[in-house]
């Protein structure tokens, strides 16, 4: 059973602040989720093969082919700033 005290404890650990109404709501919702998972445990799954998708999925791949591409100068032609043959972007970390 998920109690309101459990929700308060987890909210403190995660540095989240909830109103009194939210604490009551979340404890009821979490309890409902746990009850649902417990019901799923009752489903007989013997002989059922595990699957990641209910429909057949196949990867469509192609061979890599070398094709002509832009020259470095053409690729950098519209760059607002460039340096040593690369795009120059603003530093975001020290």
Secondary structure as GFF3:
##gff-version 3
##sequence-region A 1 94
A	DSSP	alpha_helix	4	13	.	.	.	ID=ss1
A	DSSP	alpha_helix	20	41	.	.	.	ID=ss2
A	DSSP	alpha_helix	72	75	.	.	.	ID=ss3
A	DSSP	beta_strand	82	83	.	.	.	ID=ss4
A	DSSP	beta_strand	86	87	.	.	.	ID=ss5
###
